[in-house]
Amino acid sequence: MRTAEPTPIVVSGIGVTASIGQGRRDFTDALLAGEHRFAAMRRPGRQKPAADDDAAFIGAEIADLRVPEAIAAARLRNLSWSAQVALTTLHEAWEDAGLDAVDPRRIGLIVGGSNIQQRELALIQAKYQNQVEFLRPTHAMTFMDTDLCGVCSEAFDIRGLAMTVGGASASGQLAAIQAIEAVRSGQVDVCIALGALMDLSFFECQAFRSLGAMGSDRYAREPERACRPFDRDRDGFIFGEACGAIVVRRASDATRTPYAELKGWAMAWDANRNPNPSLEGETAAIRAALAMAGLPAEAIDYVNPHGTASMVGDETELAALRACGLDRAYLNTTKSLVGHALSAAGMVELIAVMLQMQAGRLHPSRNLDNPIDAELRWVGATAIDHAVERALNMSMGFGGINTAICLQRG
């Protein structure tokens, strides 16, 4: 068993952009109010050609991105949607943590996500398929996920390290864990973990739907009812655009009260290429994170689960929580409000945990009309007051990855 480093690791900065709100304040207010933006998606390249609303993919898209004045318009030229949202979100976290005062050679960046610009690539391929000689030469570098590292590190002069990590829907949490380890090992003093916006095209939407992972057209005429993790009438995940960033550093280096201390973290793999979940893998990740934090299960008073509205996945996750003794903690589902952000999901939900800790309130769960396990301590349709002291956040992804992080209020 690993033991936690004597010097605690904390989160000292947060940036977040989602369909329900941009920035910490707007996002928190929308979470606690139980807002949503689920509708037929309209972003170009995200629907099958000539699809009517009854066949349209439902999701939650970011309506208007407010770019801070500090990011010059020229810098945004020729950037993908994922990169524009990343820059804007990172800027908020950077300012929040006061990173201008830190030596750029001691700042790192871990970007969580792979294949994050699929819609952008589909649009480019459609535009140039009959005139490839006019394709911009820069496509040779911008089609790679690592371009996001270059875009962000150049804009903020990050010189300590910059890399991507891929863990499917666990990518956001994987980025957080790798950022913690980079600080813990002394590779850098400060590390930003960014859960990148995964920009799906209709090809990925159709494949997810055919796989049975994404919701069908069952709720096509009632998109507000489509996203319902852990409910008996769930129908698969509903996509949501989002991006989140946190700044990780040693508590001794923090210049302000941190959002939370990261007490324990763990990863477990199922040795499984397929999308089916693993009770063994999920319980292994939870138990290892609790052990590293030095906490018994009963010390956790709030769990933010992964819950995508998968028929098998939701039941397996609740079984894992019960097996680990976490059946007394409060539960809600952030995805019921913002949708499944895939590569960014773990990061956005980790941020939701910390913002709820600060607010002393837990956000409601939309569409949780008939929970598949009604005996658990769900937060229902209304936010409740609750001073969270210690929380657990989970993520799982295709390819057999399971992650868990334990947090304590800062």
DRENROKOL-88398 format. One record per residue (C-alpha): residue number from 1; x, y, z. Coordinates in steps of 0.25 Angstrom, whole numbers. Last residue first. Example, Ala and Ser with C-alpha at 12.3 -4.5 7.8 and 13.67 -1.06 7.14 Angstrom:
// DRENROKOL-88398
 resi    px    py    pz
    2    55    -4    29
    1    49   -18    31
// end
This chain:
// DRENROKOL-88398
 resi    px    py    pz
  410   -40    92     9
  409   -50    81     9
  408   -45    67     8
  407   -44    60    -5
  406   -43    45    -9
  405   -41    42   -23
  404   -45    29   -31
  403   -41    23   -44
  402   -45    11   -53
  401   -39     8   -67
  400   -44    -4   -74
  399   -43     0   -89
  398   -55     9   -89
  397   -55    18   -77
  396   -58    19   -62
  395   -58    31   -53
  394   -61    33   -38
  393   -61    44   -28
  392   -61    42   -13
  391   -64    53    -2
  390   -59    57    11
  389   -64    69    19
  388   -77    72    12
  387   -86    82    19
  386  -100    79    14
  385  -111    88    11
  384  -120    82     0
  383  -123    84   -15
  382  -136    79   -20
  381  -140    68   -29
  380  -134    57   -22
  379  -121    56   -14
  378  -120    41   -12
  377  -116    34     1
  376  -117    19    -4
  375  -130    11    -1
  374  -136    15   -15
  373  -126     6   -23
  372  -131     7   -37
  371  -135    21   -34
  370  -150    24   -39
  369  -151    39   -42
  368  -137    43   -43
  367  -140    52   -55
  366  -130    63   -50
  365  -121    61   -38
  364  -121    73   -29
  363  -108    80   -25
  362  -102    78   -11
  361  -100    90    -2
  360   -89    96     7
  359   -85   105    -4
  358   -70   102    -3
  357   -72    87    -3
  356   -82    88   -14
  355   -71    96   -22
  354   -61    85   -19
  353   -70    73   -23
  352   -74    80   -36
  351   -59    82   -39
  350   -57    67   -38
  349   -69    65   -47
  348   -63    75   -58
  347   -50    67   -57
  346   -56    53   -58
  345   -65    57   -69
  344   -55    64   -78
  343   -51    53   -87
  342   -66    48   -88
  341   -74    61   -85
  340   -87    53   -81
  339   -98    62   -79
  338   -98    75   -71
  337  -110    74   -61
  336  -112    59   -60
  335   -97    57   -62
  334   -95    64   -48
  333  -102    52   -41
  332  -105    52   -27
  331  -101    43   -15
  330  -100    45     0
  329   -92    35     8
  328   -98    24    16
  327   -96    13     5
  326   -81    15     4
  325   -77     2    10
  324   -68    -3    -1
  323   -78   -14    -6
  322   -89    -3    -6
  321   -81     6   -14
  320   -77    -5   -24
  319   -92   -10   -25
  318   -96     5   -28
  317   -85     5   -39
  316   -90    -8   -45
  315  -104    -4   -46
  314  -100     9   -53
  313   -91     2   -63
  312  -101    -9   -67
  311  -112     0   -73
  310  -103    12   -75
  309  -109    25   -70
  308   -95    30   -69
  307   -93    29   -54
  306   -78    33   -51
  305   -82    35   -36
  304   -80    48   -27
  303   -80    42   -13
  302   -83    50    -1
  301   -81    48    14
  300   -68    39    13
  299   -63    36    28
  298   -72    23    28
  297   -63    17    17
  296   -51    18    26
  295   -40    28    23
  294   -25    27    22
  293   -25    35     9
  292   -17    24     2
  291   -26    13     8
  290   -38    21     3
  289   -32    22   -11
  288   -28     7   -11
  287   -42     3    -7
  286   -49    11   -18
  285   -40     7   -29
  284   -41    -8   -25
  283   -56    -7   -24
  282   -57    -1   -38
  281   -48   -12   -44
  280   -55   -24   -37
  279   -69   -18   -41
  278   -64   -18   -55
  277   -72   -10   -66
  276   -75   -14   -80
  275   -69    -5   -91
  274   -59   -16   -97
  273   -44   -15   -97
  272   -43   -22   -84
  271   -31   -24   -75
  270   -39   -18   -64
  269   -30    -7   -59
  268   -29     0   -46
  267   -25    15   -43
  266   -24    21   -29
  265   -25    34   -22
  264   -24    39    -7
  263   -25    52     1
  262   -26    62   -10
  261   -28    75    -1
  260   -39    84    -5
  259   -42    98   -10
  258   -29   103    -4
  257   -28   115     5
  256   -19   125    -1
  255    -4   126    -4
  254    -2   111    -6
  253    13   106    -6
  252    12    98     7
  251    -1    92     2
  250     7    86    -9
  249     1    89   -23
  248   -10    85   -33
  247   -17    95   -42
  246   -31    90   -47
  245   -36    91   -61
  244   -50    88   -67
  243   -56    86   -80
  242   -71    83   -84
  241   -80    79   -96
  240   -90    70   -92
  239   -94    56   -98
  238  -106    48   -93
  237  -103    34   -87
  236  -112    22   -89
  235  -127    20   -87
  234  -130    22   -73
  233  -145    19   -69
  232  -141    12   -56
  231  -133    24   -52
  230  -118    23   -48
  229  -114    34   -59
  228  -126    41   -65
  227  -122    50   -77
  226  -134    49   -87
  225  -145    56   -80
  224  -141    70   -84
  223  -140    65   -98
  222  -155    62   -99
  221  -159    60  -113
  220  -147    51  -116
  219  -148    44  -103
  218  -148    30  -108
  217  -138    34  -120
  216  -127    25  -114
  215  -118    30  -102
  214  -103    27  -104
  213   -96    14  -100
  212  -105     4  -108
  211   -93     2  -118
  210  -102     7  -129
  209  -104    20  -121
  208   -89    22  -118
  207   -86    19  -133
  206   -96    29  -137
  205   -91    40  -128
  204   -76    37  -132
  203   -80    39  -147
  202   -89    51  -144
  201   -76    58  -139
  200   -72    59  -125
  199   -64    70  -119
  198   -58    65  -106
  197   -55    77   -98
  196   -42    75   -90
  195   -41    71   -76
  194   -29    80   -71
  193   -19    77   -60
  192   -10    89   -57
  191     3    86   -49
  190    10    94   -39
  189    24    91   -33
  188    29    83   -45
  187    36    69   -46
  186    36    69   -30
  185    30    55   -29
  184    18    60   -22
  183    16    71   -33
  182    16    62   -44
  181     8    51   -37
  180    -3    61   -34
  179    -3    65   -49
  178    -4    50   -53
  177   -16    48   -43
  176   -23    60   -49
  175   -20    56   -63
  174   -26    42   -60
  173   -38    49   -54
  172   -41    56   -67
  171   -37    44   -76
  170   -47    35   -69
  169   -57    35   -80
  168   -46    30   -90
  167   -33    29   -82
  166   -24    37   -90
  165   -12    46   -85
  164    -7    58   -92
  163     6    65   -89
  162    12    78   -85
  161    24    80   -76
  160    31    91   -68
  159    31   102   -79
  158    17   108   -78
  157    17   121   -85
  156     2   123   -84
  155    -2   124   -98
  154    10   116  -103
  153     7   105   -93
  152    -8   105   -96
  151    -7   104  -112
  150     5    94  -111
  149    -2    85  -101
  148   -15    86  -110
  147    -6    82  -122
  146    -3    69  -115
  145   -17    64  -119
  144   -12    63  -133
  143   -20    69  -145
  142   -13    82  -143
  141     1    77  -147
  140    -1    73  -161
  139   -13    82  -162
  138    -3    93  -162
  137    -1    91  -177
  136   -15    96  -180
  135   -23    87  -190
  134   -23    94  -203
  133   -17    82  -211
  132   -28    73  -204
  131   -38    79  -213
  130   -49    68  -214
  129   -49    63  -200
  128   -46    77  -195
  127   -58    82  -189
  126   -63    68  -184
  125   -49    65  -178
  124   -49    78  -171
  123   -63    77  -165
  122   -60    62  -160
  121   -47    67  -154
  120   -54    78  -146
  119   -64    68  -141
  118   -54    59  -137
  117   -45    69  -129
  116   -43    61  -116
  115   -37    48  -121
  114   -30    47  -107
  113   -33    53   -94
  112   -27    59   -81
  111   -17    70   -83
  110    -6    70   -73
  109     1    84   -71
  108    13    87   -63
  107    19    99   -56
  106    33   100   -50
  105    39   106   -63
  104    28   116   -63
  103    34   122   -50
  102    21   125   -42
  101    16   139   -40
  100     7   139   -52
   99     1   126   -46
   98    -9   134   -37
   97   -17   122   -35
   96   -30   128   -39
   95   -24   135   -51
   94   -18   122   -56
   93   -31   114   -54
   92   -39   125   -61
   91   -29   125   -73
   90   -30   110   -74
   89   -44   111   -77
   88   -43   121   -88
   87   -31   114   -94
   86   -38   100   -93
   85   -51   105   -99
   84   -43   111  -111
   83   -35    98  -113
   82   -47    89  -113
   81   -54    98  -123
   80   -42    97  -132
   79   -32   108  -134
   78   -31   115  -147
   77   -31   129  -141
   76   -32   129  -126
   75   -18   135  -124
   74   -22   147  -133
   73   -34   150  -124
   72   -24   152  -113
   71   -27   145  -100
   70   -25   155   -88
   69   -39   161   -93
   68   -46   148   -87
   67   -53   139   -97
   66   -68   138   -94
   65   -73   125  -100
   64   -88   125  -104
   63   -97   114  -105
   62   -89   102  -100
   61   -96    90  -104
   60  -105    80   -96
   59  -108    67  -104
   58  -119    60  -112
   57  -116    54  -125
   56  -126    56  -136
   55  -135    46  -141
   54  -148    52  -137
   53  -143    66  -140
   52  -141    63  -154
   51  -128    58  -160
   50  -124    63  -174
   49  -109    61  -172
   48  -106    53  -159
   47  -105    63  -147
   46   -92    68  -141
   45   -85    74  -153
   44   -90    88  -150
   43   -94    90  -135
   42  -109    89  -134
   41  -111    78  -124
   40  -126    74  -121
   39  -128    79  -107
   38  -122    78   -93
   37  -118    91   -86
   36  -120    88   -71
   35  -122    96   -58
   34  -123    89   -45
   33  -122   102   -37
   32  -110    97   -29
   31  -103    94   -42
   30  -107   107   -49
   29  -102   115   -37
   28   -89   107   -37
   27   -86   108   -52
   26   -89   123   -52
   25   -80   125   -40
   24   -68   116   -45
   23   -68   121   -59
   22   -76   118   -71
   21   -90   112   -68
   20  -101   102   -72
   19   -94    97   -85
   18   -81    95   -78
   17   -68   103   -75
   16   -59   102   -63
   15   -47   108   -57
   14   -41   105   -43
   13   -29   109   -35
   12   -22   105   -22
   11   -25    90   -22
   10   -17    83   -11
    9    -6    73    -9
    8    -2    70     6
    7    13    70    10
    6    15    57    18
    5    13    49     5
    4     2    39     5
    3     5    24     7
    2     5    14    -3
    1     0     0     0
// end
